Amino acid sequence: MLSFFDMETNTTKKDPLKFGAADYLLTKIIAVGFVLVSAIVTIVSPIIDWASGKPLSVRLDGLNQGPAVTAKPGVTVQHDTHLLAQFSDASAGLWLANLAPAILFVICMAVVVWLLWKLLDDVRDGRPFTRRNVTRMRLIAITIIGGSILLFTVQGLVHGHLLSTALPDTVMLFANNSSASDLLIPGVGFLLAGLAEAFGRGVELENDVEGLV
């Protein structure tokens, strides 16, 4: 007769948090879906508005003025929670400038998702600790950190240009309203860089063990 201890040791306990095939697939679908939805909302939709002749509507950040703000001819300013400007006959350059931050964001997200896709494939196949995956994690971290800095810069330049174009007697090269929460994104990048270093140590240990066998 088996004792309780024997039954306990012979019973395989399944980790409820362990990823299965469906979990890997779902993670990929969610990641790709996020990129596609972001592209549709921030790039495709404005391009459709541009092609259909609709006015360019933008939120103007970096301006601390009240309801007395006036606009240049062809521009309508609305005072809501934020200052909103509507360009009735925006040039192609203005449309493209407004699209630039969104395009940069989607490109960075696509790169991160592609690298994550490849990384998940190796993890699913039981090969997480490889130099290739360490490189992928570092590239993800670099993309997030560098992309955040570049996006901040591009947004500031674009908003400054929009303000200068919309408002009379206003010349601004850079305008960006950022908060402490914006530091979370590069913080995630630095966290991934640390995890990549841990993965690199894991690869070295695995190679050392294989060398002893």
VEXMI-933997 format. One record per atom (N, C-alpha, C, O): atom name; y, x, z; residue number from 1. Coordinates in steps of 0.001 Angstrom, whole numbers. Each point is the difference from the previous one (the first is absolute). Layout:
! residues N
   atom        py        px        pz   seq
     CA         Y         X         Z   NUM
...
! end
This chain:
! residues 213
   atom        py        px        pz   seq
      N     -1188       855         0     1
     CA      1188      -855         0     1
      C      1246       897         0     1
      O        98       961       763     1
      N       847     -1308     -1642     2
     CA      1228       788       -72     2
      C       911      -344      1161     2
      O       177     -1169       342     2
      N       391      2184       250     3
     CA       971      -230      1063     3
      C      1332      -417      -607     3
      O       207        98     -1210     3
      N       686      -562      2068     4
     CA      1329      -404      -465     4
      C       732      1182      -617     4
      O       729      -154      -980     4
      N      -928      1344      1562     5
     CA       657      1204      -521     5
      C      -488       309     -1410     5
      O       786       360      -876     5
      N     -2118      -507       666     6
     CA      -546       269     -1325     6
      C       543      -988     -1022     6
      O       332       368     -1127     6
      N      -247     -1630      1541     7
     CA       525     -1003      -915     7
      C      1458       291      -344     7
      O       435      -198     -1135     7
      N       307       668      2126     8
     CA      1416       305      -212     8
      C       176      1148      -972     8
      O       868       -54      -872     8
      N     -1688      1104      1008     9
     CA       143      1171      -858     9
      C      -524      -268     -1393     9
      O       450       636      -954     9
      N     -1406     -1576       803    10
     CA      -569      -275     -1311    10
      C       826     -1009      -784    10
      O      -226      -214     -1191    10
      N      1173      -395      1865    11
     CA       844      -990      -665    11
      C      1226       695      -587    11
      O       747       685       698    11
      N      -571      -881     -1972    12
     CA      1143       608      -673    12
      C      1229      -874       187    12
      O        26     -1163      -403    12
      N       973      1741      1013    13
     CA      1234      -739       222    13
      C       933       203     -1186    13
      O       309      1129      -382    13
      N       120     -2217      -179    14
     CA       900        60     -1148    14
      C      1443        -9       478    14
      O       398      -838       809    14
      N       375      1785     -1322    15
     CA      1417        75       344    15
      C       746     -1109      -743    15
      O        31        10     -1230    15
      N       567      -961      1942    16
     CA       681     -1108      -680    16
      C      1233       435      -790    16
      O       465      -728      -877    16
      N        61      1909      1182    17
     CA      1197       485      -690    17
      C      -325       910     -1179    17
      O       899       442      -714    17
      N     -2180      -165       512    18
     CA      -391       886     -1092    18
      C       180      -703     -1338    18
      O      -378     -1160      -163    18
      N       956      1875      -785    19
     CA       243      -564     -1321    19
      C     -1311      -160      -762    19
      O      -849       891         0    19
      N       703     -2047      -648    20
     CA     -1079      -218      -933    20
      C       544        20     -1416    20
      O      1187       247      -212    20
      N     -2058      -508      -761    21
     CA       423        28     -1402    21
      C      1120     -1006      -259    21
      O       944       286      -735    21
      N     -1059     -1472      1349    22
     CA      1022     -1033      -198    22
      C      1343       422       597    22
      O      1055      -331      -541    22
      N     -1097      1060      1655    23
     CA      1246       442       641    23
      C       746      1008      -862    23
      O      1222       -60      -128    23
      N     -1977       992      -466    24
     CA       632       976      -890    24
      C       636      -707     -1192    24
      O      1125       308      -392    24
      N     -1863     -1263      -179    25
     CA       515      -730     -1158    25
      C      1233      -811       367    25
      O       976       -26      -749    25
      N     -1016      -638      1902    26
     CA      1136      -811       435    26
      C      1236       861       238    26
      O      1114      -395      -345    26
      N     -1313      1571       936    27
     CA      1126       913       236    27
      C       652       410     -1316    27
      O      1225        54      -103    27
      N     -2049       235      -899    28
     CA       528       383     -1309    28
      C       765     -1156      -643    28
      O      1077       191      -565    28
      N     -1651     -1394       660    29
     CA       646     -1167      -603    29
      C      1356      -267       649    29
      O       980      -280      -691    29
      N      -926       369      2025    30
     CA      1263      -231       709    30
      C      1041      1046      -394    30
      O      1162      -332      -235    30
      N     -1584      1600       163    31
     CA       935      1078      -345    31
      C       546      -173     -1414    31
      O      1207       101      -225    31
      N     -2104      -363      -727    32
     CA       436      -194     -1388    32
      C       852     -1261      -117    32
      O       998       -20      -720    32
      N     -1399     -1027      1430    33
     CA       767     -1241       -32    33
      C      1410       185       521    33
      O       945      -585      -529    33
      N      -799      1398      1569    34
     CA      1332       264       552    34
      C       888       675     -1037    34
      O      1174      -342      -139    34
      N     -1740      1307      -590    35
     CA       777       698     -1027    35
      C       392      -960     -1119    35
      O      1141         7      -461    35
      N     -2097      -836        25    36
     CA       276      -931     -1094    36
      C      1057     -1032       393    36
      O       919      -276      -771    36
      N     -1052      -287      1963    37
     CA       983      -991       456    37
      C      1383       637       126    37
      O      1004      -606      -374    37
      N      -957      1829       903    38
     CA      1279       705       125    38
      C       630       226     -1366    38
      O      1208      -168      -172    38
      N     -2039       552      -807    39
     CA       509       238     -1351    39
      C       523     -1287      -629    39
      O      1038         6      -662    39
      N     -1758     -1108       869    40
     CA       414     -1279      -587    40
      C      1317      -475       608    40
      O       905      -432      -714    40
      N      -811       517      2038    41
     CA      1181      -528       694    41
      C      1229       870      -228    41
      O      1092      -517      -238    41
      N     -1263      1830       310    42
     CA      1164       896       -22    42
      C       337       569     -1376    42
      O      1108       497      -204    42
      N     -2048      -561      -744    43
     CA       260       575     -1325    43
      C      -108     -1047     -1106    43
      O       946      -205      -761    43
      N     -2095      -452       675    44
     CA      -240      -940     -1100    44
      C       960     -1185        61    44
      O       586      -382     -1013    44
      N      -428      -195      2195    45
     CA       878     -1168       130    45
      C      1450       306      -379    45
      O       603      -778      -740    45
      N       -15      1896      1225    46
     CA      1362       323      -443    46
      C       101       270     -1501    46
      O      1004      -340      -625    46
      N     -2041       950        46    47
     CA        25       256     -1447    47
      C        -3     -1313      -774    47
      O       684      -126     -1016    47
      N     -1454      -855      1495    48
     CA       -10     -1322      -639    48
      C      1382      -644        91    48
      O       479      -597      -964    48
      N       156       723      2129    49
     CA      1361      -533       157    49
      C       961       691      -958    49
      O       861      -639      -604    49
      N     -1019      1948       473    50
     CA       853       780      -907    50
      C      -190      -469     -1440    50
      O       973      -232      -717    50
      N     -2236        92       298    51
     CA      -305      -394     -1374    51
      C       461     -1426      -306    51
      O       354      -314     -1137    51
      N      -361      -536      2150    52
     CA       393     -1398      -214    52
      C      1507      -216       131    52
      O       481     -1126      -130    52
      N       260      2194       386    53
     CA      1451       -97        45    53
      C       579      -478      1311    53
      O      1169      -381        54    53
      N     -1956       391       997    54
     CA       504      -430      1303    54
      C       914      1072       598    54
      O      -137      1176      -336    54
      N      1048     -1552      1197    55
     CA       872       995       647    55
      C      -785       870       970    55
      O     -1028      -412       537    55
      N      1523      1606      -325    56
     CA      -620       926       947    56
      C       514      -306      1402    56
      O      1199        93       262    56
      N     -2104      -456       631    57
     CA       366      -296      1384    57
      C      -537      1094       906    57
      O     -1196       294       -11    57
      N      2078       305       790    58
     CA      -409      1101       876    58
      C       637      -168      1373    58
      O      1037      -643       158    58
      N     -1695      1246       828    59
     CA       563        50      1345    59
      C       711      1331       170    59
      O      -572      1059      -260    59
      N      1812     -1120       693    60
     CA       800      1213       151    60
      C       -74       492      1437    60
      O       487      -656       921    60
      N     -1096      1809      -744    61
     CA      -104       610      1324    61
      C      1056      1087       157    61
      O       548       511      -976    61
      N      -284      -178      2226    62
     CA       888      1126       285    62
      C      1470      -339       -38    62
      O       842       889      -122    62
      N      -516     -2194       228    63
     CA      1405      -402       -29    63
      C       314      -822      1238    63
      O      -613     -1044       221    63
      N      1540      1493       569    64
     CA       387      -712      1223    64
      C      1338      -701      -209    64
      O      1034       428       513    64
      N     -1081     -1507     -1275    65
     CA      1212      -773      -245    65
      C      -311     -1477       167    65
      O     -1144      -425      -160    65
      N      2152      -342       478    66
     CA      -175     -1420       251    66
      C       136      -849     -1249    66
      O       -68       509     -1119    66
      N       265     -1826      1319    67
     CA        87      -941     -1117    67
      C      1172       245      -944    67
      O        72      -616     -1063    67
      N       840      1500      1432    68
     CA      1156       254      -859    68
      C      -337       887     -1193    68
      O       873       283      -820    68
      N     -2110       155       710    69
     CA      -398       884     -1090    69
      C       159      -722     -1330    69
      O      -476     -1124      -158    69
      N      1138      1758      -792    70
     CA       148      -551     -1345    70
      C      -861       800      -959    70
      O      -488      1079       336    70
      N       307     -1619     -1540    71
     CA      -875       646      -974    71
      C       744       253     -1301    71
      O      1046      -594      -262    71
      N     -1597      1476      -537    72
     CA       558       280     -1314    72
      C      -280     -1176      -940    72
      O      -853      -835       299    72
      N      1559       761     -1431    73
     CA      -259     -1072      -968    73
      C     -1458        32      -476    73
      O      -550      1066      -278    73
      N       -58     -2236       191    74
     CA     -1390       -88      -427    74
      C      -990       134      1130    74
      O     -1211       -58      -212    74
      N      1729       238      1426    75
     CA      -867       152      1173    75
      C       369     -1064      1025    75
      O      1173      -195       319    75
      N     -2185      -485       190    76
     CA       196     -1003      1046    76
      C      -594       511      1300    76
      O     -1154       428        38    76
      N      1937      -474      1022    77
     CA      -458       481      1305    77
      C      -249     -1188       917    77
      O       843      -889       122    77
      N     -1992       881       515    78
     CA      -347     -1046       956    78
      C      -202       630      1372    78
      O      -628      1051       128    78
      N      1160     -1696       880    79
     CA      -100       505      1363    79
      C     -1054      -795       753    79
      O       218     -1157       360    79
      N     -1345      1779      -130    80
     CA     -1078      -633       755    80
      C      -326       935      1153    80
      O       888       661       538    80
      N     -2154      -604      -157    81
     CA      -395       993      1001    81
      C       351      1401      -487    81
      O       380       875       778    81
      N      -520      -689     -2102    82
     CA       393      1250      -653    82
      C       982      -338     -1111    82
      O       136     -1155      -404    82
      N       539      2175       -76    83
     CA       920      -182     -1114    83
      C      -800       -16     -1298    83
      O      -691       966      -323    83
      N       791     -2072      -420    84
     CA      -746      -158     -1240    84
      C       960        43     -1177    84
      O      1071      -607        41    84
      N     -1454      1321     -1085    85
     CA       826        91     -1204    85
      C      -803      -464     -1204    85
      O     -1184       312      -132    85
      N      1841     -1057      -738    86
     CA      -645      -500     -1211    86
      C       804       475     -1207    86
      O      1169      -352      -162    86
      N     -1819      1161      -686    87
     CA       644       549     -1196    87
      C      -345      -909     -1178    87
      O     -1158       -73      -411    87
      N      2156      -619      -132    88
     CA      -261      -960     -1076    88
      C      -376       680     -1308    88
      O      -742      -571      -799    88
      N      1236      1769       569    89
     CA      -298       709     -1253    89
      C      -314      1462       316    89
      O       712       909      -428    89
      N     -1777      -701      1175    90
     CA      -373      1358       416    90
      C      -502       810     -1188    90
      O      -713      -513      -863    90
      N      1090      1771       832    91
     CA      -442       890     -1075    91
      C     -1453       407       213    91
      O      -564      -187      1078    91
      N       -30       747     -2129    92
     CA     -1384       467       109    92
      C      -113      1097      1054    92
      O      -987        74       732    92
      N      2013       780      -665    93
     CA       -18      1070       993    93
      C        -5      -530      1418    93
      O      -650       569       877    93
      N      1379     -1667      -645    94
     CA        50      -587      1336    94
      C     -1343      -632       368    94
      O      -459       124      1136    94
      N      -168      -802     -2100    95
     CA     -1329      -569       240    95
      C     -1004      1103       321    95
      O      -782      -116       944    95
      N       811      1185     -1736    96
     CA      -954      1094       214    96
      C       249       699      1331    96
      O      -942       380       695    96
      N      2213      -213      -345    97
     CA       317       624      1288    97
      C      -532      -848      1148    97
      O      -531       531       975    97
      N       675     -1842     -1090    98
     CA      -493      -897      1045    98
      C     -1523        23        96    98
      O      -559      -218      1075    98
      N      -117       482     -2202    99
     CA     -1462        45       -22    99
      C      -558      1336       491    99
      O     -1168        79       382    99
      N      1985       961      -391   100
     CA      -489      1351       302   100
      C      -722       109      1344   100
      O     -1100       552        33   100
      N      1661     -1050      1082   101
     CA      -723       115      1277   101
      C     -1349      -705       -19   101
      O      -978       514       543   101
      N       920     -1693     -1167   102
     CA     -1265      -740       -60   102
      C     -1039       752      -820   102
      O     -1171        57       377   102
      N      1596       515     -1492   103
     CA      -931       764      -837   103
      C      -542      1200       766   103
      O     -1197       283       -45   103
      N      2080       420       746   104
     CA      -426      1155       790   104
      C      -984      -415      1087   104
      O     -1008       672       214   104
      N      1295     -1778       474   105
     CA      -880      -482      1066   105
      C     -1380      -342      -542   105
      O     -1009       383       592   105
      N       954     -1095     -1703   106
     CA     -1291      -411      -571   106
      C      -790      1214      -479   106
      O     -1219        46       161   106
      N      1899       932      -746   107
     CA      -692      1214      -444   107
      C      -623       722      1188   107
      O     -1161       405       -57   107
      N      1923      -244      1129   108
     CA      -533       660      1201   108
      C     -1187      -766       567   108
      O     -1002       603       385   108
      N      1107     -1919      -331   109
     CA     -1092      -816       520   109
      C     -1234       111      -885   109
      O     -1121        56       507   109
      N      1313       -23     -1822   110
     CA     -1129       122      -918   110
      C      -720      1333       195   110
      O     -1229        53       -28   110
      N      1991      1020       223   111
     CA      -606      1312       241   111
      C      -806       -10      1296   111
      O     -1122       503        42   111
      N      1699     -1079      1016   112
     CA      -693       -67      1293   112
      C     -1283      -812      -115   112
      O     -1039       406       522   112
      N      1100     -1545     -1196   113
     CA     -1183      -861      -142   113
      C     -1074       691      -826   113
      O     -1185      -108       317   113
      N      1577       813     -1370   114
     CA      -987       706      -827   114
      C      -713      1085       804   114
      O     -1220       138       -82   114
      N      1982       627       855   115
     CA      -606      1038       837   115
      C      -879      -618      1084   115
      O     -1073       520       303   115
      N      1528     -1629       281   116
     CA      -789      -693      1019   116
      C     -1293      -542      -588   116
      O     -1042        40       653   116
      N      1099      -543     -1873   117
     CA     -1188      -523      -689   117
      C     -1057      1095      -115   117
      O     -1165      -217       335   117
      N      1574      1394      -808   118
     CA      -930      1122      -150   118
      C      -546       445      1348   118
      O     -1179       331       116   118
      N      2034      -322       903   119
     CA      -420       403      1341   119
      C     -1033      -970       559   119
      O      -999       427       581   119
      N      1228     -1718      -749   120
     CA      -943     -1004       494   120
      C     -1345        94      -699   120
      O     -1037      -249       614   120
      N      1044       606     -1888   121
     CA     -1268       165      -724   121
      C      -853      1089       635   121
      O     -1208      -169       165   121
      N      1832      1277       187   122
     CA      -749      1095       626   122
      C      -452      -367      1408   122
      O     -1105       357       407   122
      N      1947     -1066       341   123
     CA      -387      -428      1354   123
      C     -1177      -961       -73   123
      O      -929        93       803   123
      N       962      -999     -1742   124
     CA     -1096      -958      -175   124
      C     -1304       708      -347   124
      O     -1072      -417       439   124
      N      1159      1474     -1216   125
     CA     -1193       742      -416   125
      C      -449      1022      1033   125
      O      -941       754      -249   125
      N      1605      -716      1415   126
     CA      -400       913      1064   126
      C       485      1419      -178   126
      O      -587       931       551   126
      N      1667      -748     -1326   127
     CA       543      1339      -234   127
      C      1486        47       356   127
      O       831       319      -851   127
      N      -489      -637      2111   128
     CA      1423         2       357   128
      C       585      1396       180   128
      O      1154       243      -354   128
      N     -1955       680       907   129
     CA       519      1330       327   129
      C      -179       953     -1173   129
      O      -933       802       -35   129
      N      1850      -909      -924   130
     CA         9       894     -1150   130
      C      1421       508      -211   130
      O       971      -649       391   130
      N      -866      1810     -1012   131
     CA      1323       553      -291   131
      C       804      -945      -887   131
      O      1221      -109       120   131
      N     -1931      -565     -1005   132
     CA       674      -925      -909   132
      C       693     -1130       767   132
      O      1117      -394      -334   132
      N     -1790      -116      1358   133
     CA       592     -1081       788   133
      C      1140       489       887   133
      O       962      -729       243   133
      N     -1070      1957       235   134
     CA      1114       586       757   134
      C      1239        80      -889   134
      O      1108      -331       423   134
      N     -1315       777     -1664   135
     CA      1112        75      -951   135
      C       579     -1379      -273   135
      O      1217      -166       -84   135
      N     -2098      -826       -55   136
     CA       475     -1366      -248   136
      C       847      -520      1153   136
      O      1050      -606      -214   136
      N     -1515       847      1442   137
     CA       757      -466      1164   137
      C      1356       695        80   137
      O      1003      -625       347   137
      N      -974      1902      -666   138
     CA      1272       720        13   138
      C       936      -516     -1088   138
      O      1208      -101       211   138
      N     -1767      -226     -1374   139
     CA       822      -543     -1078   139
      C       542     -1377       365   139
      O      1137      -333      -335   139
      N     -1950      -468      1023   140
     CA       479     -1303       471   140
      C      1168       192       964   140
      O      1016      -688       -95   140
      N     -1173      1633      1027   141
     CA      1066       271       973   141
      C      1271       479      -698   141
      O      1100      -447       325   141
      N     -1256      1356     -1283   142
     CA      1161       522      -730   142
      C       689     -1113      -781   142
      O      1229       -71       -38   142
      N     -2029      -804      -587   143
     CA       567     -1107      -771   143
      C       788      -942       895   143
      O      1086      -447      -370   143
      N     -1627       141      1548   144
     CA       685      -915       919   144
      C      1285       623       542   144
      O      1051      -640        13   144
      N     -1146      1893       435   145
     CA      1186       657       572   145
      C      1055       261     -1075   145
      O      1163      -376       148   145
      N     -1593      1030     -1234   146
     CA       938       303     -1077   146
      C       548     -1248      -660   146
      O      1184       -71      -331   146
      N     -2065      -932       137   147
     CA       444     -1250      -605   147
      C      1023      -719       859   147
      O       945      -590      -522   147
      N     -1127       634      1841   148
     CA       951      -652       909   148
      C      1379       644       -95   148
      O      1022      -684       -62   148
      N     -1017      2011        52   149
     CA      1280       721       -96   149
      C       670      -267     -1345   149
      O      1203      -249       -69   149
      N     -2005       307     -1005   150
     CA       552      -234     -1337   150
      C       481     -1438      -153   150
      O      1042      -252      -606   150
      N     -1812      -696      1162   151
     CA       394     -1407       -95   151
      C      1300      -257       760   151
      O       860      -747      -467   151
      N      -721      1364      1630   152
     CA      1235      -131       775   152
      C      1189       506      -808   152
      O      1060      -626       -19   152
      N     -1246      1767      -652   153
     CA      1079       590      -792   153
      C       357      -871     -1194   153
      O      1175      -262      -257   153
      N     -2193      -187      -473   154
     CA       240      -822     -1191   154
      C       654     -1323       381   154
      O       938      -443      -664   154
      N     -1426      -191      1729   155
     CA       608     -1257       445   155
      C      1467       187       366   155
      O       838      -838      -333   155
      N      -529      1930      1015   156
     CA      1384       260       376   156
      C       902       190     -1198   156
      O      1116      -517       -32   156
      N     -1598      1263      -964   157
     CA       792       227     -1210   157
      C       188     -1290      -788   157
      O      1090      -279      -498   157
      N     -2165      -509       387   158
     CA        78     -1262      -747   158
      C       938      -986       690   158
      O       828      -634      -655   158
      N      -956       505      1971   159
     CA       875      -924       724   159
      C      1461       434       -90   159
      O       895      -835      -134   159
      N      -660      2137       208   160
     CA      1362       487      -160   160
      C       561      -341     -1368   160
      O      1162      -389      -119   160
      N     -1987       533      -923   161
     CA       427      -331     -1365   161
      C       261     -1496      -141   161
      O       973      -402      -638   161
      N     -1842      -430      1235   162
     CA       183     -1450       -74   162
      C      1284      -434       703   162
      O       737      -848      -503   162
      N      -479      1434      1664   163
     CA      1234      -317       721   163
      C      1231       384      -810   163
      O       963      -763       -79   163
      N      -997      1942      -519   164
     CA      1136       467      -795   164
      C       210      -873     -1229   164
      O      1133      -202      -436   164
      N     -2224      -318      -124   165
     CA        88      -838     -1192   165
      C       453     -1417       333   165
      O       669      -644      -807   165
      N     -1030       158      1992   166
     CA       287     -1392       356   166
      C      1373      -203       614   166
      O       628     -1033      -227   166
      N      -153      1993       997   167
     CA      1218      -207       788   167
      C      1153       855      -506   167
      O      -198      1169      -332   167
      N      1387     -1729       270   168
     CA      1166       780      -443   168
      C       427      1011      1060   168
      O      -190      -207      1198   168
      N       761      1284     -1667   169
     CA       509      1048       896   169
      C     -1084       520       945   169
      O       279       365      1143   169
      N     -1510      -337     -1634   170
     CA     -1115       492       810   170
      C      -759      1057      -782   170
      O      -523      -270     -1080   170
      N       468      1463      1626   171
     CA      -772      1079      -608   171
      C      -924       565      1068   171
      O       446       639       953   171
      N     -1722      -881     -1124   172
     CA      -990       470       970   172
      C     -1128       694      -751   172
      O      -622      -582      -888   172
      N       368      1829      1256   173
     CA     -1098       732      -622   173
      C     -1335      -323       658   173
      O     -1049        78      -640   173
      N      1090      -442      1923   174
     CA     -1246      -234       734   174
      C       235     -1079      1045   174
      O       976        54       748   174
      N     -1868     -1028      -696   175
     CA       103     -1073       996   175
      C     -1396      -489       339   175
      O      -736      -466      -870   175
      N       383       574      2129   176
     CA     -1340      -432       407   176
      C        15      -390      1472   176
      O       421       778       857   176
      N      -883     -1985      -578   177
     CA      -119      -462      1381   177
      C     -1439       189       454   177
      O      -880      -775      -373   177
      N       644      1791      1167   178
     CA     -1350       280       480   178
      C       -58      -211      1503   178
      O      1016        57       692   178
      N     -2222      -301      -201   179
     CA      -207      -193      1433   179
      C     -1106       930       474   179
      O      -641       681      -801   179
      N       427      -661      2097   180
     CA     -1033       870       564   180
      C     -1386      -370      -508   180
      O      -881       855       -82   180
      N       684     -2130      -261   181
     CA     -1315      -430      -487   181
      C      -363       651     -1328   181
      O     -1178       104      -340   181
      N      2193       339      -419   182
     CA      -270       660     -1276   182
      C      -704      1339       187   182
      O      -585       532      -943   182
      N       639        14      2156   183
     CA      -674      1270       273   183
      C     -1506      -173       152   183
      O      -737       985        35   183
      N       274     -2237        57   184
     CA     -1433      -240       164   184
      C      -791       454     -1221   184
      O     -1111       515       132   184
      N      1681      -707     -1319   185
     CA      -735       340     -1223   185
      C      -240      1504      -102   185
      O     -1152       404      -166   185
      N      2188       458       257   186
     CA      -301      1435         6   186
      C      -837       404      1197   186
      O      -755       969       -71   186
      N       880     -1712      1190   187
     CA      -848       290      1161   187
      C     -1465      -178      -319   187
      O      -838       783       448   187
      N       520     -1814     -1223   188
     CA     -1389      -200      -442   188
      C      -453      1175      -858   188
      O     -1147       438        89   188
      N      2050        66      -917   189
     CA      -342      1149      -832   189
      C      -333      1227       826   189
      O      -967       703      -294   189
      N      1760      -437      1327   190
     CA      -282      1147       870   190
      C     -1300      -200       768   190
      O      -731       961       240   190
      N       433     -2207       151   191
     CA     -1262      -291       674   191
      C     -1178       293      -916   191
      O      -999       574       433   191
      N      1114      -965     -1697   192
     CA     -1070       278      -958   192
      C      -143      1495      -255   192
      O     -1105       496      -217   192
      N      2227       219       245   193
     CA       -72      1453      -161   193
      C      -792       620      1142   193
      O      -777       930      -214   193
      N       973     -1445      1437   194
     CA      -779       477      1139   194
      C     -1471      -336      -135   194
      O      -857       822       327   194
      N       551     -2029      -809   195
     CA     -1398      -383      -215   195
      C      -643       857     -1087   195
      O     -1184       326        76   195
      N      1970        36     -1083   196
     CA      -525       871     -1050   196
      C      -385      1360       567   196
      O     -1006       587      -399   196
      N      1816       -92      1336   197
     CA      -326      1271       651   197
      C     -1291      -122       798   197
      O      -822       916         6   197
      N       643     -2066       676   198
     CA     -1244      -227       745   198
      C     -1193       -56      -945   198
      O     -1066       532       310   198
      N      1241     -1174     -1458   199
     CA     -1064       -47      -999   199
      C      -325      1405      -488   199
      O     -1164       342      -207   199
      N      2211       474        24   200
     CA      -229      1372      -447   200
      C      -826       789       995   200
      O      -872       777      -390   200
      N      1143      -972      1686   201
     CA      -810       669      1026   201
      C     -1432      -516       -38   201
      O      -944       762       208   201
      N       781     -2056      -472   202
     CA     -1341      -571      -108   202
      C      -781       599     -1152   202
      O     -1202       238       112   202
      N      1882         4     -1213   203
     CA      -655       635     -1152   203
      C      -464      1403       361   203
      O     -1111       398      -351   203
      N      1963       357      1054   204
     CA      -372      1358       405   204
      C     -1202       -11       934   204
      O      -904       822      -151   204
      N       878     -1741      1113   205
     CA     -1128       -90       927   205
      C     -1279      -381      -727   205
      O     -1071       531       292   205
      N      1185     -1450     -1236   206
     CA     -1176      -420      -759   206
      C      -547      1153      -824   206
      O     -1215       174       -95   206
      N      2104       616      -502   207
     CA      -445      1159      -772   207
      C      -644      1051       898   207
      O      -969       648      -396   207
      N      1513      -478      1619   208
     CA      -588       961       939   208
      C     -1398      -428       417   208
      O      -903       831        96   208
      N       718     -2126       152   209
     CA     -1317      -507       394   209
      C     -1000       174     -1130   209
      O     -1139       406       230   209
      N      1565      -715     -1454   210
     CA      -897       164     -1141   210
      C      -373      1464      -194   210
      O     -1108       308      -439   210
      N      2031       596       765   211
     CA      -300      1421      -141   211
      C     -1013       498      1013   211
      O      -684       997      -233   211
      N       585     -1706      1380   212
     CA      -961       401      1027   212
      C     -1401      -526      -268   212
      O      -982       523       526   212
      N       898     -1563     -1350   213
     CA     -1312      -605      -257   213
      C      -774       828     -1015   213
      O     -1129      -348      -348   213
! end
